[in-house]
Amino acid sequence: MSLIYAILSNKHYFCFTKKNLEIEITLNNYQMAKIKLGDAIVAISGKKGGTVYSKNRGGAYTKNWVKPTNGRTTAQTLVRTIFTALSQAWQGITPPQMNGWIQAATTFQVKNVFGDLKTLAGNALYIALNKNLADVNIAAIDDAPTKVVSTILDVPTTVASTGAQTLVATFAGAIAADIAVKVFASPSLSAGVSTAGAKMRQIDVLDPAQIAAYSATTAYLAKFGTIGPAGNKIFLMFVPVAIANGQLSNTVRQTVIIGA
């Protein structure tokens, strides 16, 4: 056991820690940067003061923090509405149900920014799984579920055409009956772009037992307006959701070059 003493923004902190322990720096009850400790600091992520710590393919980096705008698009408003509704719904379930979610959280671990497994709080798991269900138009569940073995989604053959203004993904067979699939896409991006990042948007939902040939044309045009020009690329992401409990399965990512 070692003792770390730090002065952050004129505030004094004492923190007992062990090797390979993840800690969070907090200031006035606001979470700031996350630090992963080894013999020294081996990773840091998040915001501290005016500095943001992150990493990309080139390695770790820092940048100045800029206050984000408070977006109020239809999609952002919908997401906030869902989170608010689920937070309120959590308060309405019974204490035994709450305890069930707390216990279940140990079997639904997630990876944090360092790639390490983390156990969510019971209410966080309740919100996360029910948000997935809401994304595919399935009613929320109040009782903690057990983990299931979901059907693995295969990789479709996807073709985009600017002349016909079509975007069609053909799977090997119909979507399995135990999953629904969130469909995300990017707008048309230049051939030199390697990732869509924050430009990805959910455009559609594939229902259980959806036929193998799926046309994303209508949903894509409604979101982005056009397909093209030829030679540009569209990033796609298919995210399976178990309809029994909101658990995510394998995410399928594709990059499609737009044809003539």
N, C-alpha and C positions, 0 to 999 in steps of 0.2 A: 504494500500500500504506500502510495506517495502523496505528498501534499503539493498542490499547485496554488500559487498566490498570483493574482492578476489585478491590474488596475485598468478598468475599461471606462472611458469617458468620465474619469474622476470618481468612479464607483469602485469599491474594493470587494473582492470576492475571494473566499477560501473554498477550494474544491478538493475533496478526497477522491482519488481515482486509482484505478488499476490499469495495467497495460492492456491495450486493445479494447479499451472502454470508449464508447461513444458518449459525448456530453453535448449539451446545448448551452450556449451562452445566452443569458437572458438579462434584459435591462428593463426595469420598471414593469416586470411581468410580460414583456413582449419578447417572443422568441427571436433570436438573432441568428448568428452563424452556428452551424453544427461542426464539431471537430471530432475526428477519430484519432485516438491516442495510441501510439506504440511506445517505443523507447523515446520517441519525440513525436511531434505531430506528423501523422502520415496522410491525412486528408482533411480538407476543410471545405464546407459548402454552406451557402446562405449569405445573409447580409449582416454586417456589423458596422454601425455608424453610416458613413457615406460610401462604404466599400462593399462590393458584391464579390463573393468567391465562387468560382465555378470551374468547369473543365470542358474541353472538347477533344477532338481527335489529336490536336497538337499538344495536349497536356493541360495542366492547371493554369488558371489565369485569374486576374482580378480586373474589375472595372468600376467606374463611378456609378453609384446608384442614382437612378432617375425615377421620380415618383410616377407610377403608371397612371394613365387616364382612367377614369371610372366609366368603362364602356357600358353602354345601355342599348346594345343591339337586341333584336328579338331573341336570338339564341342565348345571349348572355343573361337576359332577363328570365328566360325559361329555366336555365340551369339554377339560378339563384332561387327561383320560386320552388323548384323541386327540393333543393337542399333545405330551405326553410320549412317546407311541409314535412320532410322526413325528420328534421330535428324536433319539430313539434309532436310528430307521431311517436317518436321515441319516448317522450314524456308521458304518453298515454297508455303505454303497455304496462303490464303488471310487474312487480318486483321479481317473481320467479322467471318471467320471460326475460327481463333484463339480465338476470344472473345466467340464464342460458346462453345469451349472446356473449357475455364475458367469458364463459367457459369455452364457447366455440371459437373464440378469437385465437386460441392457441393452435388450432388446426387450420386456420386460414391466414397464415403468416404472409406478409408482403415484403418486398425488397425496398430498402431505403435508398437514398441518393448514392451511398457507397457500395450498393449491391449486397448489403448484409440483410439477413432476415430480421424482420421486426414484427412484434405482436401488437395488433391494433387494440385500442380500447373497445369495449363492448358496443358503445354507441357509434363509434367510427365504423365498425364492421357492419352494423345494422344499416347505416346510411350508405356505405359503399355498395353492398349487395343490392339493396333496394333501389339505389340510383341506377345500377346496371339494368335491373328489371324495368324501371321506368323508361329507360332509353329504348327498350324494345316493346314498349306498350303492354307490359304485364303488371298485374296488381302487386302491391307490396306484401311482404310476409312479416308476421309479428313473432312467430316462433323461430328460434335459432335453428338453422338447417344443419345437416351433416354434409360433409364434402362428398361430391360425386365424381365419378370418372366420366368426363364429357367426351362426346364424339369429336374426333380430330377433323377439322375442316381441311379439305384438300385445296391445292392451289389451282385456281381456274385459268383457263386460256382467255385472255382479255384483249379485245380489239377496239380501237377508237378511230373514227373517221371524221375528218373535218368536212368533206364534201357531203356526206350523208347525214352529218351531225348525229352520229350514233356512238354509244359506248355500251358494249355487251361483254359480260363475263360468263363463260360457260364452264360449269363444274363437271366433274366426272359423273356425278349422279345428283339426285335431289338432296336438298339440305336435310339432315337428320331430324327426326321428330322431337329429339330432346334438346335442341338448341334453336335460338334465333340469332341472327347475325347483324351487328351494327356495321354499316357501310360508311366509310370515310373517304373523302377525295380532296384533292387540291385543285385549284384553278390551273389552267394551262400555264406551264412554266417553260422557260427557255431550256434548250438541250444541255447547257452547261451547268444547270442547277443540280446539286447532288442530293439535296434533301428539302422537303416542303416545310418542315418545322411547324410553326404556328399557323400556317396557311391551311392545314388540314381541317375539314369540316365534316360533321356527320350529315349525310345526305339522304339516307334511307335505312330501312330495316328489312332483312330477309326473314320471312316468317318460317316457322318449322315446316318441313316438307315442301319448301319452295322448289319449283322445277329447276332442272340443271341449268338451262339457259336463262340467264338473268339480264334483262335490259335495264341499265342504270341511266338511260338517255333522259327520260322525263325528269327524274330526280336531279340529275347533274345540271341540266339546262335551267331548271327552276332555281338552283343555287347559284350557278356561275354565268348563265346567259348564253355561252357559246362553247363549242369544242373546236379548238384549233389555235393557231394555224398548224399545217402539217410540219412535222419535224420537232415540234414542241413535245413536252412530256406531261403526263398526268400521273400523280402519285395516288395509289389506292391502298386502303387498309380494310381488311375484313376481320371483325372481332366477334367470335362466337360467345354467346351468353347462355348458360344452362338455365332453361326455363323453370327448373325446380327450385333454384336457390340464388340465381344471379351470379354464380361463379363464372369467371372468365376462363376461356380455354386458349388454344394456340392462336396467336394473331398472324394473319397472312398479309404480307406487304408486297406490293407490286409497283413497278414503274412501267408505264405504257407509253410508247412513242406514238404520237398521233399520225395516222396515215392520211393519204390524200382523199 
